Amino acid sequence: MIFSWLRNLFCRDTSVASFGRTDTGRVRANNEDSFVILADRNMFIVADGMGGHNAGEVASRVAIETLIEYFSKSALQSMRGNREEIQHFMVSGLRRANDEVMLLAADDEEKKGMGSTLVAAYVDGKTLHTCHVGDARCYRTDGDSLVQITTDHTLLAKTETTNPGTGEKRKVSRHVVTRAIGFLFKEDPEYHAVKLSPKTKILLCSDGLWSMVDDSRLAEIMREVEEPEEATEIMIREANAAGGKDNITALVAYC
């Protein structure tokens, strides 16, 4: 298991090479991000906690602990190749994580209001399945361009969608999330399935990375750097050089 207090993980099997790294950044006092690479399952998860009294760190950790147990190797193997079953399973997993975080918050006044954005990605053969809430992102690239698979669940993103081309979005903070672990879901976690090629590279990250490093630069790193470990090192370094205003997590998988 890998959480925010363990900084690095490298794994390689016959199909996926991956590495994850998290960093406190240059402004925050502690790191509330968590991540895990489940190499034997081709499952990758990044969570970005939020809440006072260090509760965000607890929320992201509990969410990932819940999903490690829920996304068992045997369960995933039993539904390989079945998109509908995988979708239901991943959405149900995030709902279970949400229940666990909400239950914990209800029992501790200092943890009330804690939550976490979260993105989970599962590689099943030639298909990438993602499920997420909030603005933790999953990208893919097969060459020059970097494509964001996930949609940000933020007030800013919602404003840009409903009021394109207006000045209203300038007044809206990107930090206001509209869907997160730890709060009642008015909508299901969002699910996507995309086809992979032998050259596909995947990036999961918290907003501490994508808000500091432009997509074009992330694409360049993914394109030019051959090893996932080196790619995450460069991403973290450049996010800090740009200000490091939030916790930074980067998880890279090369298929």
Backbone torsions as a table, in degrees:
resi	resn	phi	psi	omega
1	MET	NA	140.0	179.7
2	ILE	-125.6	122.1	175.3
3	PHE	-125.0	-170.6	-170.7
4	SER	-64.2	-23.6	-178.6
5	TRP	-84.2	-7.1	172.2
6	LEU	-110.8	118.6	-164.6
7	ARG	-82.1	-30.5	-171.0
8	ASN	-136.9	150.3	170.6
9	LEU	-150.2	133.9	177.7
10	PHE	-123.9	137.4	175.2
11	CYS	-145.5	150.0	176.9
12	ARG	-145.1	129.1	170.6
13	ASP	-126.5	-161.7	-174.9
14	THR	-72.7	-14.3	-174.7
15	SER	-124.2	-29.7	-172.3
16	VAL	-132.3	127.2	170.2
17	ALA	-108.4	131.5	-173.7
18	SER	-144.5	157.7	177.2
19	PHE	-155.7	142.4	177.8
20	GLY	-128.7	147.9	179.5
21	ARG	-147.7	141.8	175.9
22	THR	-133.4	150.4	-174.3
23	ASP	-145.9	144.9	-177.8
24	THR	-67.2	-27.1	-174.2
25	GLY	87.0	-171.0	-173.1
26	ARG	-106.8	0.3	-175.8
27	VAL	-119.2	-46.1	-175.8
28	ARG	-71.5	149.5	-179.6
29	ALA	-79.8	-29.1	-179.9
30	ASN	-142.5	167.0	-176.5
31	ASN	-101.6	116.9	179.5
32	GLU	-102.2	2.4	174.7
33	ASP	-79.2	149.7	171.8
34	SER	-139.9	155.2	174.6
35	PHE	-153.1	162.5	175.2
36	VAL	-147.5	143.3	170.5
37	ILE	-115.2	115.4	176.2
38	LEU	-101.7	86.0	-170.0
39	ALA	-62.3	-34.8	-177.6
40	ASP	-74.6	-7.4	-178.8
41	ARG	-121.0	-3.4	-173.7
42	ASN	54.4	40.2	179.6
43	MET	-115.5	133.9	-176.6
44	PHE	-133.5	135.4	-176.3
45	ILE	-139.0	136.0	173.2
46	VAL	-126.9	133.4	178.9
47	ALA	-130.8	139.5	-178.5
48	ASP	-121.6	104.1	-174.2
49	GLY	-76.8	157.2	177.1
50	MET	-148.0	146.2	-179.4
51	GLY	137.1	154.3	-178.3
52	GLY	-78.0	172.9	177.1
53	HIS	56.2	36.5	-179.0
54	ASN	62.5	15.2	-177.0
55	ALA	-67.6	-26.8	178.3
56	GLY	-61.2	-38.6	176.8
57	GLU	-62.9	-39.4	178.4
58	VAL	-66.0	-44.3	-178.4
59	ALA	-61.2	-46.3	-179.0
60	SER	-66.8	-37.9	179.7
61	ARG	-67.0	-46.3	-179.0
62	VAL	-64.7	-39.6	178.3
63	ALA	-60.1	-45.2	-178.8
64	ILE	-70.6	-40.4	177.0
65	GLU	-57.9	-41.8	179.3
66	THR	-63.2	-42.1	-177.4
67	LEU	-73.7	-30.6	175.2
68	ILE	-58.7	-43.3	179.2
69	GLU	-72.9	-42.0	-175.6
70	TYR	-69.8	-44.4	-179.9
71	PHE	-83.6	61.8	-176.8
72	SER	-70.3	155.3	179.8
73	LYS	-60.7	-41.8	-178.3
74	SER	-66.5	-39.6	179.6
75	ALA	-64.9	-44.3	-179.9
76	LEU	-64.9	-40.4	179.9
77	GLN	-64.3	-32.8	-176.5
78	SER	-70.4	-18.1	-176.7
79	MET	-118.6	16.2	-178.8
80	ARG	-57.0	134.1	178.4
81	GLY	84.1	-4.6	-177.9
82	ASN	-106.7	95.0	-173.9
83	ARG	-60.6	-45.1	-177.4
84	GLU	-62.9	-41.0	-179.8
85	GLU	-68.5	-40.3	177.9
86	ILE	-64.2	-42.7	178.3
87	GLN	-58.8	-49.5	179.5
88	HIS	-60.2	-40.2	-177.6
89	PHE	-66.2	-43.7	-178.4
90	MET	-69.6	-42.2	177.5
91	VAL	-62.2	-42.8	178.9
92	SER	-64.0	-35.8	178.4
93	GLY	-63.0	-44.8	178.5
94	LEU	-67.1	-32.5	175.3
95	ARG	-66.2	-39.5	177.2
96	ARG	-63.2	-44.0	178.0
97	ALA	-61.1	-39.7	178.5
98	ASN	-62.2	-43.3	179.2
99	ASP	-61.0	-42.4	-177.6
100	GLU	-66.1	-42.2	179.9
101	VAL	-68.1	-41.9	179.1
102	MET	-64.5	-39.2	179.2
103	LEU	-64.1	-43.0	179.4
104	LEU	-65.4	-40.8	179.8
105	ALA	-65.5	-34.6	-179.1
106	ALA	-67.8	-23.7	-176.9
107	ASP	-93.9	-3.2	-175.5
108	ASP	-141.7	114.7	-176.5
109	GLU	-59.1	-37.0	-178.7
110	GLU	-70.1	-18.5	-179.3
111	LYS	-100.5	1.2	179.9
112	LYS	-61.7	131.5	-179.7
113	GLY	87.7	0.8	178.9
114	MET	-73.2	155.0	179.9
115	GLY	-165.9	-174.8	-178.5
116	SER	-160.2	136.8	163.8
117	THR	-78.6	157.3	-175.1
118	LEU	-159.4	140.2	172.5
119	VAL	-133.1	131.5	177.1
120	ALA	-119.0	138.3	179.0
121	ALA	-131.0	135.1	-177.7
122	TYR	-129.2	123.5	177.8
123	VAL	-96.1	113.9	179.6
124	ASP	-118.7	95.7	-177.5
125	GLY	63.5	-117.7	-178.6
126	LYS	-100.0	18.2	-179.0
127	THR	-125.1	134.8	173.3
128	LEU	-103.5	123.6	177.5
129	HIS	-107.8	131.0	176.6
130	THR	-126.2	150.9	175.1
131	CYS	-146.3	133.1	-173.5
132	HIS	-154.8	161.3	167.3
133	VAL	-136.5	143.1	178.1
134	GLY	88.5	-152.4	-175.3
135	ASP	-116.1	18.0	165.0
136	ALA	-70.0	131.9	-168.7
137	ARG	-112.0	156.4	167.3
138	CYS	-125.6	128.0	176.3
139	TYR	-116.4	161.0	170.4
140	ARG	-139.1	153.5	173.9
141	THR	-145.8	139.5	173.8
142	ASP	-114.3	4.7	-176.9
143	GLY	-179.7	-119.2	-174.5
144	ASP	-76.5	-38.1	-171.2
145	SER	-93.1	152.4	175.9
146	LEU	-112.1	124.4	-175.5
147	VAL	-112.9	125.2	176.2
148	GLN	-80.8	118.7	-179.6
149	ILE	-81.4	-43.8	-177.4
150	THR	-79.2	161.8	175.2
151	THR	-112.5	131.8	179.0
152	ASP	-67.2	126.4	174.1
153	HIS	-93.9	77.6	-179.3
154	THR	-134.5	159.6	177.4
155	LEU	-64.8	-34.8	178.3
156	LEU	-63.0	-48.2	-179.9
157	ALA	-62.8	-38.4	178.8
158	LYS	-65.5	-40.3	178.8
159	THR	-65.4	-41.1	179.6
160	GLU	-65.3	-31.8	-179.6
161	THR	-76.5	-42.5	-175.3
162	THR	-86.2	-24.0	-179.4
163	ASN	-131.4	60.4	-177.2
164	PRO	-64.3	143.2	174.7
165	GLY	78.1	7.1	178.6
166	THR	-102.4	167.1	177.7
167	GLY	-83.2	-2.0	-174.9
168	GLU	-61.6	-33.5	-175.8
169	LYS	-65.0	-23.5	-179.7
170	ARG	-66.5	-23.6	-177.4
171	LYS	-88.4	-6.2	-173.3
172	VAL	-105.0	128.1	179.5
173	SER	-75.4	137.4	177.3
174	ARG	-69.6	-14.1	-175.5
175	HIS	-79.4	-12.2	-178.1
176	VAL	-82.4	105.3	-179.2
177	VAL	-90.3	147.4	-177.5
178	THR	-106.4	-7.5	177.3
179	ARG	-147.3	130.1	-178.4
180	ALA	-160.1	154.5	170.3
181	ILE	-64.1	133.7	179.5
182	GLY	107.6	-2.5	-178.9
183	PHE	-135.4	150.8	-179.7
184	LEU	-56.1	131.8	178.4
185	PHE	-81.8	116.9	170.9
186	LYS	-82.8	-22.0	176.0
187	GLU	-134.5	154.1	177.2
188	ASP	-63.4	155.0	166.1
189	PRO	-53.2	148.4	-175.5
190	GLU	-86.7	135.6	-176.5
191	TYR	-120.2	143.2	173.3
192	HIS	-140.5	150.9	171.9
193	ALA	-132.7	127.5	-179.8
194	VAL	-132.6	149.8	179.0
195	LYS	-78.9	145.0	179.6
196	LEU	-108.6	151.1	170.7
197	SER	-112.7	167.2	179.7
198	PRO	-60.0	-17.4	-178.2
199	LYS	-104.3	8.2	-177.5
200	THR	-66.5	136.9	172.7
201	LYS	-121.7	140.7	-173.8
202	ILE	-121.2	139.4	175.8
203	LEU	-128.1	123.9	168.2
204	LEU	-108.9	138.1	-177.5
205	CYS	-157.1	158.6	172.2
206	SER	-87.2	168.9	-177.6
207	ASP	-68.8	-14.1	175.2
208	GLY	-65.3	-18.8	174.4
209	LEU	-92.8	-57.3	-171.2
210	TRP	-68.8	-21.4	177.1
211	SER	-79.8	-15.6	-177.9
212	MET	-104.7	-27.3	-176.4
213	VAL	-122.4	124.1	-178.0
214	ASP	-60.9	150.3	177.4
215	ASP	-56.8	-36.7	-179.2
216	SER	-63.6	-36.8	178.4
217	ARG	-73.5	-39.5	176.1
218	LEU	-60.4	-41.2	177.7
219	ALA	-61.6	-41.7	179.6
220	GLU	-62.8	-43.1	178.5
221	ILE	-62.6	-46.5	-179.4
222	MET	-62.2	-37.0	-177.5
223	ARG	-72.6	-40.7	-169.0
224	GLU	-95.3	-23.5	-175.4
225	VAL	-94.8	125.8	-171.8
226	GLU	-83.2	-27.5	-176.1
227	GLU	-108.3	132.3	179.1
228	PRO	-55.6	-38.4	-178.8
229	GLU	-60.9	-46.3	-179.7
230	GLU	-66.0	-37.8	179.7
231	ALA	-61.2	-45.2	-180.0
232	THR	-66.6	-36.1	179.0
233	GLU	-61.5	-44.9	-179.8
234	ILE	-65.8	-42.9	-179.1
235	MET	-60.8	-46.9	179.9
236	ILE	-62.7	-44.5	-178.9
237	ARG	-61.2	-43.2	-177.4
238	GLU	-73.8	-31.7	175.3
239	ALA	-64.9	-40.9	176.7
240	ASN	-67.5	-39.4	179.3
241	ALA	-64.2	-28.4	179.6
242	ALA	-82.7	-3.1	178.1
243	GLY	136.4	-27.6	178.4
244	GLY	50.9	47.4	-171.8
245	LYS	-75.2	-9.3	-179.8
246	ASP	-143.9	170.7	171.7
247	ASN	-61.8	146.4	-173.1
248	ILE	-125.0	124.9	174.7
249	THR	-132.1	132.2	176.8
250	ALA	-131.4	129.0	176.7
251	LEU	-128.7	118.9	-174.6
252	VAL	-115.6	135.2	176.2
253	ALA	-131.1	126.2	178.1
254	TYR	-107.4	119.0	-177.6
255	CYS	-85.7	NA	NA
